[in-house]
């Protein structure tokens, strides 16, 4: 039976993706900073879907541990999904280097560190799929999402390059660009209903895109065009905008 | 960020700060940061329970913790919906011990309302099957309780509308089934007298409920259809169904897209519907084998059906009166007809013996009535309250949005005891809702 690895399983999108893959009879490995906390998730997935499910310790910013983490996994995953990411108060992050560093180290450096390890393994066995959950924010940097957006932009660029590198080796890399999603992260934000998806919907669309071996998928689809318009705004105009 | 929330009746609407939690540590933080709060599940109670300025949604706290398929014991976090529980237990040959008319409620809500179903007379309410549960108190402490340990906390949490604390984990017993089908029987009754007679005669069935056409006056007042059922045994299935006795059927869901204008659901429309519904059954007695969903959850296939009542919403009025005082039922139906208070849906059930501090069920006839919100309704319901109390009955808190404190006091002899226990576990009244404020259930 095929196995999926969820890096960052405690997030709303992480658990939704884990459930989606489990419902398609994948065994699941949940990776998170606190495996004890993941115990209820583990039993939930085993009982609901009748698949195997393990939780393991994974810390995105402990780069040194990543090699050992991957080689010690109880099952070798056929699909690895990088879901983790943090969004902090941008004003605070701007004036506090430690916070800025934490955002970059989680969203970008940590992701690169673990995905390098996984990609190497997949390349050597000439199969496997890597899915990275980035964000539409990464398509153009702006003042109110300064650090978050730039870390996601870097991650998007990395995924694109990785796809290029792995393609000839039979390894598929998919970039997911979600727009607004109702999660704990956005609980206190006002989100326009028509542009926002639920975590379950995201998971469903990501799974369908995985089956179709898509390269870059926007969730929902119209975000691709929204971002195209935003990217088309000339810089002399864009720099004056407040958002 | 504040948003406007309301429960299923769409009345009242309140501007609230809604926060959710995935881990118990997050709940701990929420509780210590908030001055006051109330837990909220899927918002399927009808009135103002679980509404407050600050609500903690349990919907993300929805993990299954264990499921013993041999003994039928299920343990889960409180935010899981019955719908999801059924998905797991039915294929394994188990069923919910008690279920209300919708599967879109949480297990936490089932305990807080101490829900009853069509089987109360035979099998009691949900709390009877709860083995133990965890409750998160305002003090930041998580306490396990059951009918044996911390019994006072347990008894006032079952039916206690979330006022003792946040229910976080529930372990309960399931009911063994041989098939996912129900052997259903329907009887037509010309009037209320006949209906009650039929009901008493058929009380040997596990499930029984009656639909009443409330718009009918005169000699046919209270005509209706009694529906009874039993879980079908394997041997009662036909050959085709025997191949997969615990089958899950795909039901097609439609959604009510918008709020209807409040004039749309007129008496004329409902009269026509009632006529059609009553005479659809052309014989006075029919028997058939049906899948469990249409039997238990006939309205769940129409998502947002409450929108049919329009923006103003509706009130569901549910009361129970003792068997020996059944003239109260006649009096209430007459009063509705007299005043031309359009009541669009009426459901009659029978309750068996139950003694509890604050749970709604007690022995007698229970009638629930749906009234679209309009001017004069509140005053009219006050009149009905007096009749209910006169006949020794009580009202269901889960459905209530308007009862006065003295009516509650007269209906629930355990109320003082309930207040004392709530005060013990929720001192200072940090946990409160619009319902508890309106009825002075919590002392702050």
HADDOCK unambig.tbl for C-alpha pairs under 7 A between the chains (distance, minus, plus):
assign (segid A and resid 40 and name CA) (segid B and resid 63 and name CA) 5.91 0.50 0.50
assign (segid A and resid 40 and name CA) (segid B and resid 64 and name CA) 6.89 0.50 0.50
assign (segid A and resid 40 and name CA) (segid B and resid 65 and name CA) 5.75 0.50 0.50
assign (segid A and resid 41 and name CA) (segid B and resid 63 and name CA) 6.19 0.50 0.50
assign (segid A and resid 43 and name CA) (segid B and resid 64 and name CA) 6.35 0.50 0.50
assign (segid A and resid 43 and name CA) (segid B and resid 65 and name CA) 5.47 0.50 0.50
assign (segid A and resid 43 and name CA) (segid B and resid 66 and name CA) 6.70 0.50 0.50
assign (segid A and resid 44 and name CA) (segid B and resid 63 and name CA) 5.14 0.50 0.50
assign (segid A and resid 44 and name CA) (segid B and resid 64 and name CA) 4.42 0.50 0.50
assign (segid A and resid 44 and name CA) (segid B and resid 65 and name CA) 6.03 0.50 0.50
assign (segid A and resid 48 and name CA) (segid B and resid 88 and name CA) 5.89 0.50 0.50
assign (segid A and resid 188 and name CA) (segid B and resid 1 and name CA) 5.09 0.50 0.50
assign (segid A and resid 189 and name CA) (segid B and resid 1 and name CA) 6.58 0.50 0.50
